[in-house]
Amino acid sequence: MLVNYWYAHPVGHAIEALRYCLGYKAADPELSVNLLLNDGMPLELVGCCAFVDELYAVPYRRFDEPDGDPRAALMGVPRDWDWVVENHREREATHDAIRGFRAFFDASHEHFRPRFAHTWSGGEPPAYLRHRQLRLELPAASRARAQETLQGRRAISVVLAGHSGLRFDYPSVASWRLILGALAERFPEAVFCLIGKHDPGDALSISRIGANEVALIAEGMPALDCFDQPLLDQLALVEASALFLSPHTGFGFAAFAVGTPWLELAGGQWHQSFFNGVPFYSVLPDTERYPCFGWGAPLPTVEDEDGDEPRTASMSAARIREDLSELLHGADLLVEGRLGYEEALSDYFPRLLAAYSGDRSRVFAFDGLDWKYL
């Protein structure tokens, strides 16, 4: 089978693709599972997954507008398969106006000739097992470098700003110093690994924060600037950490895939919807006072109290200060191993529903996991 998961380049979408591949392989271990990705995605993640037999990295990258001729980009991919499973977003009306996306999947419909069936990710046939736990097997050399860096110290890995949106969609320098200062008091033996990318390199994702800001956040903190290290080395640091902390970011999906608990400073555009058998805690804002979860729609901004630029309300200094005690509580639960996976899910989904003022139609999760808890 071919899982055609061409999509935008951020890390989280590559992890989604690998979880779908795992679900099909788990249902039929004899099935040859192959994967197609945008070649601007972090392709090195696929090498950490033995259940993927072949990767086809397609030289077609642009999402909003066509990136050359998608038919030519597909020429290196075999046409004939027993099964072709496409990204489920291909059938969503919300993506019809995205010209680069639409052009690619129109071309793929012409290119591929499935013998048995054409379906969408998570659909059947072939058989698919939901809720499998994905685990990336990182290279030994990356793990060795992480151990050498940490020297036996407890670590908390931190992504200060993800790729999506703009700088004002993430906390200010002052807010991050407040958060890390409080965590340093709570865990005085810990070192913070600041993870991100200023230089996109071969993949396209960058962090929406400048190097000067990272230096200001780290000043006087027990912090290591781990920006622009190879992705698998960064993930080895996350794997060796007691906790992963960030606003919502697809990199958190990768943290789950190396078994590290995620403390999410929730807000901004997207709610947490990907789960992988690993404990987590999402600190949800008061959505009446700090509107969020626009799913691409504009969100209100406020003049931030710390004198920085206007900021998305749910990432403002006032919101973060108000929720700091809950953030520390979540860190305690996860670092001390007092919050299990099932308990985390049972706690999260009712709180998320309340954040949406009871609107069940807005709550969803990967593999439909939300239906078990609401």
WOTA-V663775 format. One record per residue. RES is the residue in one small letter. PHI is phi in whole degrees, -180 to 180 (none if undefined). NEAR is the number of other C-alpha atoms within 12 Angstrom. D_LAST is the distance of its C-alpha to the last C-alpha in Angstrom with 2 decimals. Layout:
# WOTA-V663775
res: {RES	RES}
phi: {PHI	PHI}
near: {NEAR	NEAR}
d_last: {D_LAST	D_LAST}
This chain:
# WOTA-V663775
res: {m	l	v	n	y	w	y	a	h	p	v	g	h	a	i	e	a	l	r	y	c	l	g	y	k	a	a	d	p	e	l	s	v	n	l	l	l	n	d	g	m	p	l	e	l	v	g	c	c	a	f	v	d	e	l	y	a	v	p	y	r	r	f	d	e	p	d	g	d	p	r	a	a	l	m	g	v	p	r	d	w	d	w	v	v	e	n	h	r	e	r	e	a	t	h	d	a	i	r	g	f	r	a	f	f	d	a	s	h	e	h	f	r	p	r	f	a	h	t	w	s	g	g	e	p	p	a	y	l	r	h	r	q	l	r	l	e	l	p	a	a	s	r	a	r	a	q	e	t	l	q	g	r	r	a	i	s	v	v	l	a	g	h	s	g	l	r	f	d	y	p	s	v	a	s	w	r	l	i	l	g	a	l	a	e	r	f	p	e	a	v	f	c	l	i	g	k	h	d	p	g	d	a	l	s	i	s	r	i	g	a	n	e	v	a	l	i	a	e	g	m	p	a	l	d	c	f	d	q	p	l	l	d	q	l	a	l	v	e	a	s	a	l	f	l	s	p	h	t	g	f	g	f	a	a	f	a	v	g	t	p	w	l	e	l	a	g	g	q	w	h	q	s	f	f	n	g	v	p	f	y	s	v	l	p	d	t	e	r	y	p	c	f	g	w	g	a	p	l	p	t	v	e	d	e	d	g	d	e	p	r	t	a	s	m	s	a	a	r	i	r	e	d	l	s	e	l	l	h	g	a	d	l	l	v	e	g	r	l	g	y	e	e	a	l	s	d	y	f	p	r	l	l	a	a	y	s	g	d	r	s	r	v	f	a	f	d	g	l	d	w	k	y	l}
phi: {none	-119	-95	-90	-111	-60	-165	-61	-82	-58	-54	-59	-71	-66	-65	-56	-59	-68	-64	-65	-58	-62	-61	-73	-67	-65	-73	-145	-60	-85	-76	-82	-107	-122	-132	-112	-134	-59	-76	-89	-81	-74	-67	-63	-64	-65	-67	-92	-129	-68	-80	-95	-80	-150	-108	-114	-95	-94	-79	-142	-115	-75	-98	-78	-127	-58	-107	76	-100	-64	-65	-67	-64	-88	-61	-84	-105	-53	-89	-101	-139	-69	-133	-124	-113	-102	-51	-60	-69	-62	-101	-93	-61	-63	-101	-64	-88	-87	-66	-66	-62	-64	-63	-65	-76	-62	-67	-67	-64	-75	-77	-87	-128	-69	-74	-104	-161	-118	-144	-124	-53	88	-91	-129	-77	-73	-62	-137	-105	-78	61	-76	-91	-83	-132	-78	-95	-76	-63	-58	-65	-66	-65	-65	-66	-64	-64	-66	-67	-84	52	82	-78	-66	-123	-123	-87	-135	-103	-78	-157	-84	-88	-73	75	-125	-57	-73	-85	-130	-61	-74	-57	-63	-65	-66	-66	-64	-64	-69	-63	-67	-68	-65	-69	-72	-127	-64	-88	-89	-116	-95	-98	-88	-106	171	-139	-93	-102	-66	62	-71	-82	-109	-74	-132	-92	-83	-155	-85	-62	-65	-69	-60	-63	-67	-65	-76	-58	77	-100	-77	-126	-115	-79	-108	-67	63	-76	-54	-54	-69	-69	-63	-67	-66	-65	-63	-59	-83	-91	-78	-157	-116	-122	-171	-66	-62	-159	-63	-62	-63	-62	-69	-60	-58	-75	-110	84	-101	-61	-112	-100	-101	-84	-73	143	67	-79	-127	-89	-69	-134	-118	-135	-148	77	-119	-58	-156	-145	-105	-87	-89	-77	-72	-74	-74	-87	-129	-59	-157	57	-82	51	101	-78	-60	-110	-67	-116	-133	-73	-69	-64	-85	84	-77	-64	-52	-137	-52	-54	-73	-115	-75	-60	-63	-63	-67	-62	-66	-99	-62	-65	-69	-61	-66	-62	-62	-63	-58	-59	-78	-65	-87	70	-98	-127	-83	-64	-63	-64	-62	-65	-64	-78	-74	-64	-62	-67	-65	-60	-64	-64	-94	55	82	-80	-64	-66	-94	-95	-153	-150	-54	62	66	-63	-59	-65	-74	-117	-128}
near: {40	44	47	46	42	46	41	36	37	37	41	35	33	45	43	47	48	47	43	44	51	39	33	39	33	25	24	19	20	15	24	27	39	36	45	40	43	39	30	30	39	37	33	28	40	38	22	30	31	23	31	33	25	24	38	30	31	34	29	35	31	28	27	19	19	24	22	20	22	33	25	18	29	32	20	17	28	25	23	20	24	24	32	40	43	38	38	29	25	30	18	15	12	15	22	19	16	22	21	28	35	30	32	42	36	22	25	37	24	18	24	31	22	25	15	17	22	28	29	29	39	35	26	23	22	35	26	28	24	28	28	28	29	36	30	34	25	32	24	14	17	25	25	21	23	34	23	16	27	30	16	17	23	29	36	41	44	47	45	50	43	38	33	30	27	23	26	31	40	43	47	40	35	30	33	40	31	28	36	40	27	25	35	26	16	22	24	19	19	29	37	44	43	40	44	40	34	26	21	23	16	21	30	24	32	36	36	30	34	23	25	13	26	34	22	20	33	31	20	15	28	28	34	29	32	34	32	23	25	27	37	37	32	40	45	39	48	48	39	36	39	38	44	49	47	46	41	43	46	38	48	51	45	47	49	38	41	39	33	40	45	51	42	44	45	44	41	44	31	34	37	41	31	40	44	39	28	35	38	47	47	43	39	43	36	26	30	17	21	31	31	34	35	22	19	14	13	17	27	26	23	25	19	28	21	23	16	21	24	25	33	36	37	43	51	40	35	28	39	40	28	23	29	27	19	26	35	34	22	35	38	24	26	32	31	18	21	19	26	20	26	21	21	30	31	23	25	34	33	25	30	38	26	21	29	26	17	16	15	20	14	21	30	25	28	29	26	18	25	28	18	15	22	23}
d_last: {33.66	33.29	30.07	31.14	28.87	31.24	29.56	30.20	31.61	29.33	28.51	24.75	25.41	27.77	25.21	22.77	25.72	26.50	23.02	23.35	26.87	25.76	23.26	26.16	28.63	26.52	26.28	30.06	32.09	35.20	33.90	35.51	32.83	34.28	32.83	33.99	33.34	34.81	37.66	36.77	33.64	33.96	35.41	36.32	32.73	33.33	36.22	33.91	32.20	34.52	32.34	33.33	36.78	37.92	36.95	38.21	38.29	39.10	41.34	39.42	37.50	37.13	33.89	34.95	38.39	39.96	41.41	44.57	44.49	41.27	43.28	45.68	42.89	41.62	45.08	44.63	41.60	42.42	41.76	41.33	38.27	36.80	33.33	32.37	28.74	28.33	25.95	23.13	23.88	27.19	25.81	23.94	26.01	25.30	27.61	30.42	32.36	32.36	35.83	36.10	32.83	33.75	37.29	36.24	33.98	36.57	39.07	36.89	36.56	40.34	40.86	38.72	39.72	37.12	38.70	35.72	32.81	31.34	27.56	24.99	23.28	20.69	22.23	24.51	27.37	28.28	25.81	22.97	20.99	17.66	16.74	20.40	21.52	24.11	27.02	29.88	33.24	35.21	39.02	40.95	43.00	40.01	38.84	42.43	42.73	39.57	41.01	44.31	42.74	40.77	43.56	41.30	39.69	36.04	34.49	31.68	31.28	30.57	30.04	31.29	30.51	28.99	30.52	28.63	29.80	32.84	34.04	32.86	29.21	29.51	30.79	34.52	37.00	37.18	33.41	33.37	36.38	34.65	31.61	33.81	36.32	33.77	32.47	36.12	36.79	33.81	34.71	38.46	39.05	36.64	37.70	35.62	35.72	35.39	34.15	34.68	37.08	39.79	41.52	39.41	41.82	41.19	37.47	36.64	34.00	35.32	34.06	34.22	36.40	40.15	42.15	43.83	40.54	39.50	42.91	42.47	39.09	40.58	43.79	44.31	41.00	40.82	39.61	40.48	40.57	39.05	38.94	40.29	40.40	39.58	35.87	35.97	37.90	35.33	32.56	34.79	34.90	31.12	31.01	33.54	31.63	29.66	27.27	26.54	26.17	25.74	24.19	21.92	24.10	24.11	26.43	23.52	22.36	25.85	25.59	22.66	24.94	27.65	25.46	25.54	22.77	21.81	21.91	20.81	22.32	19.63	20.80	23.04	21.98	19.06	15.79	15.28	13.86	15.99	15.56	18.30	18.24	19.69	18.60	17.97	17.51	16.89	18.82	17.29	19.91	20.10	19.43	21.53	24.48	23.90	22.40	21.02	18.89	21.40	20.96	24.74	25.55	27.94	26.66	28.78	31.18	33.04	36.37	35.42	36.91	38.51	40.82	39.31	38.51	35.89	32.42	28.91	27.71	24.72	27.26	29.97	31.92	30.75	27.03	27.76	30.04	27.53	24.81	27.34	26.83	23.09	24.12	26.66	24.25	21.95	25.18	26.28	23.16	23.38	27.18	27.57	24.99	23.09	19.56	18.38	16.13	13.40	13.69	13.59	10.30	8.72	10.65	10.19	6.81	6.81	10.42	10.16	8.40	11.25	13.66	13.15	13.87	10.72	11.56	8.60	11.51	12.35	9.44	10.36	11.51	14.49	14.40	10.99	9.49	6.27	5.48	6.03	3.81	0.00}
